[in-house]
Amino acid sequence: MRYELMFPDQIRDAIDRNTPVALALGVVEYHSEHLTPGVDTLLPQRALELLEREMPLVIMPPFFYGAGTYAVAAPERNGGIHVDSNVLLAFARQFFYNLLRIGFRNIYVFVHHQSENFSNGMPTDLSFKLAARQEIFAYIERQRGDGWWGDNASADYYEAHATGEDPFNWIHILPFMSAEVQAEFPIDHAGIQETSLMMAFCPEGVDMGRFNGTKWYSQTAVDANLDYGNRAKELILRDMRKAMTK
């Protein structure tokens, strides 16, 4: 279900059923001449749309405006958009604040941009990770007051944590591609991997007739093919499905 098209009774039903709520988080960034600038957001968004056909899922409107940086290309006449991580943190806090107040407790954010070192983090995903923790703490403190963890009512905290009922599991920030899939299909920028993924997930965002091969990072795109993309696609969807199925 697309959140913006849900009726209030459907939202309430999704809350009661603890239906996964998912956001595609990415950037608008130059991806050479043969790809559109929305690659990093379009990939997780299209994956979520495919998964929504087979499992209960609430899809939030995608967020394209992450910290793209200008490391690949200056924005002038190339189209990249960069939003500072401090702005992202403020937005993400408000976003999670609202989702928690609405009643959602099974929230997933999938990130593709700069996720090759996801355990260390990059500005976009780190902003959302920090915001998620801050808003969960704030929500619990509003509900239970200062000292909530030390109160005897929290004596079962570690037991609840072990069974997956820990409130810090309400929000998950995850890479679009797991480390296992990245090992088999290494991340690149507008090369064979991303170009093949776009062929599989978002073919209208690829035009090899525009490829010029002048950028070092995109030169392997000449080897991109739908079979490569579909093999990666199958594993990506498998991992995303597993992550959101409890």
C-alpha positions in Angstrom: 0.0 0.0 0.0 1.2 3.5 -0.9 0.9 5.5 2.3 -0.3 8.6 0.5 -3.2 6.6 -1.0 -4.3 4.9 2.2 -7.6 5.7 4.0 -7.5 6.2 7.7 -9.1 2.8 8.5 -6.4 1.2 6.4 -3.7 3.0 8.4 -5.3 1.9 11.6 -5.4 -1.7 10.3 -1.7 -1.6 9.4 -0.9 -0.4 12.9 -2.9 -3.1 14.5 -1.3 -5.8 12.3 2.2 -4.4 12.8 2.6 -4.2 9.0 6.1 -3.2 7.9 6.4 0.5 6.9 9.2 1.1 4.5 11.0 4.2 3.1 13.4 4.3 0.1 16.2 6.8 1.1 18.6 8.1 -1.4 20.0 11.0 -3.3 19.9 12.9 -6.6 23.4 12.5 -8.0 25.2 12.6 -11.4 25.5 9.0 -12.7 27.3 9.6 -15.9 25.5 10.3 -19.2 23.7 7.0 -19.6 21.8 7.0 -16.3 19.3 9.3 -14.7 20.3 11.1 -11.4 17.7 9.3 -9.3 19.5 5.9 -9.4 20.2 5.6 -5.6 16.6 6.2 -4.7 14.8 4.6 -7.7 16.5 1.2 -7.0 15.1 0.7 -3.4 11.8 2.3 -4.4 11.2 -0.1 -7.3 12.2 -3.0 -5.1 9.7 -2.0 -2.5 7.0 -1.7 -5.1 7.7 -5.2 -6.3 7.6 -6.6 -2.7 4.4 -4.8 -2.0 2.7 -7.1 -4.6 3.5 -10.2 -2.6 3.5 -9.2 1.1 1.7 -6.7 3.4 3.7 -3.5 3.2 3.2 0.2 3.6 5.4 2.2 1.3 6.2 5.8 2.4 6.8 8.4 -0.3 10.5 8.1 -1.2 13.0 10.6 0.0 15.4 11.6 -2.7 17.2 14.5 -1.1 20.0 13.0 0.9 23.7 14.1 1.2 24.7 13.4 -2.4 27.9 15.5 -2.1 29.6 16.9 -5.2 32.4 14.3 -5.1 31.4 12.8 -8.4 30.6 16.0 -10.3 29.7 19.6 -9.7 26.0 20.3 -9.8 26.1 22.9 -12.5 24.6 21.4 -15.7 24.9 17.9 -14.2 21.9 17.9 -11.9 23.2 16.7 -8.5 21.6 17.9 -5.3 23.3 17.9 -1.9 21.5 18.5 1.4 23.7 18.8 4.4 23.6 16.0 7.0 22.5 18.5 9.8 19.4 19.3 7.8 18.8 15.6 7.2 19.1 14.9 10.9 16.4 17.5 11.7 14.1 16.2 9.0 14.6 12.6 10.0 13.8 13.3 13.6 10.5 14.9 12.6 9.8 12.1 10.2 10.3 9.4 12.9 8.6 11.4 15.5 5.5 11.5 13.4 5.6 7.8 12.5 5.9 6.8 16.1 3.1 9.1 17.1 0.9 7.7 14.4 1.5 4.2 15.9 3.9 2.4 13.6 6.4 0.1 15.4 7.8 -1.8 12.4 9.7 0.8 10.3 12.4 0.1 7.7 14.6 2.5 5.8 16.5 1.1 2.8 19.6 3.1 1.7 21.6 2.5 -1.5 23.9 5.6 -1.7 27.4 5.0 -0.4 26.4 1.8 1.3 29.6 -0.2 0.5 30.8 0.7 4.0 27.5 0.6 5.8 28.8 -0.5 9.1 30.9 2.6 9.3 28.2 4.8 7.8 28.0 7.8 5.5 26.3 11.2 6.1 22.9 10.2 4.8 22.4 6.9 6.6 24.2 8.2 9.8 21.7 11.1 10.0 18.8 8.7 9.8 20.4 6.2 12.2 21.0 8.9 14.8 17.5 10.4 14.4 15.9 7.0 14.8 17.7 6.5 18.2 17.0 10.0 19.4 13.3 9.8 18.6 12.9 6.4 20.2 14.5 7.6 23.4 12.4 10.8 23.3 9.2 8.8 22.7 9.8 6.4 25.6 10.8 9.3 27.9 7.6 11.2 27.0 5.6 8.0 27.8 7.4 6.8 30.9 9.4 9.7 32.2 13.0 10.0 33.3 14.5 6.9 34.8 12.3 4.6 32.8 15.0 2.1 32.2 16.1 2.0 35.8 12.6 1.6 37.1 11.6 -1.9 38.4 9.0 -2.0 35.6 11.9 -2.5 33.2 13.3 -5.5 35.0 12.5 -7.7 31.9 14.4 -5.3 29.5 17.1 -7.8 28.6 14.7 -10.7 28.3 12.4 -8.6 26.0 15.5 -7.5 24.0 16.4 -11.2 23.4 12.9 -12.0 22.1 12.9 -9.0 19.7 10.5 -6.8 21.7 13.1 -4.2 22.4 11.8 -0.7 21.4 15.1 0.0 19.6 13.9 -2.5 17.0 11.0 -0.2 16.1 13.2 1.4 13.4 15.7 -0.3 11.1 18.1 1.5 8.8 19.4 -1.0 6.3 21.5 -1.1 3.1 19.6 -1.9 -0.1 22.2 -4.6 -0.8 23.4 -6.8 2.0 27.1 -7.5 2.5 26.5 -11.0 1.1 25.0 -9.6 -2.1 27.6 -6.9 -2.4 30.3 -9.6 -2.3 28.8 -11.3 -5.3 27.8 -8.1 -7.1 30.3 -5.4 -6.0 29.0 -1.8 -5.7 30.2 0.7 -8.3 29.1 4.0 -9.6 27.3 3.9 -12.9 29.4 0.9 -14.0 28.3 -2.6 -14.7 26.6 -3.2 -11.4 24.5 -0.1 -11.1 23.7 0.0 -14.8 22.6 -3.6 -14.8 20.5 -3.0 -11.6 18.8 -0.1 -13.4 18.1 -2.4 -16.4 16.4 -4.8 -14.0 14.6 -2.5 -11.7 14.1 0.8 -13.7 14.8 0.3 -17.4 13.4 3.7 -18.3 16.3 5.2 -16.4 19.0 3.7 -18.7 20.0 4.7 -22.2 23.2 3.2 -23.4 22.9 5.3 -26.5 24.0 8.2 -24.3 27.0 6.3 -22.9 30.3 8.1 -23.8 32.9 6.2 -21.6 34.8 9.4 -20.7 34.5 8.8 -16.9 36.7 6.1 -15.3 34.0 5.0 -12.9 31.5 4.2 -15.6 33.6 2.5 -18.2 32.5 -1.0 -17.1 28.9 -0.1 -18.0 29.6 -1.4 -21.5 29.4 -4.9 -20.0 26.1 -4.2 -18.2 23.3 -6.7 -19.0 19.9 -7.7 -17.9 20.9 -11.2 -16.8 23.5 -9.7 -14.4 20.9 -7.3 -13.1 18.2 -9.9 -12.6 20.5 -12.2 -10.7 21.3 -9.5 -8.3 17.7 -8.4 -8.2 16.5 -11.8 -7.0 19.0 -11.8 -4.1 18.2 -8.2 -3.1 14.5 -8.9 -3.0 15.1 -12.1 -1.0 17.1 -10.2 1.7 14.7 -7.2 1.8 11.8 -9.6 2.2 13.5 -11.5 4.9 14.4 -8.3 6.8 10.8 -7.2 6.9 9.3 -10.6 7.8 9.1 -11.4 11.5 
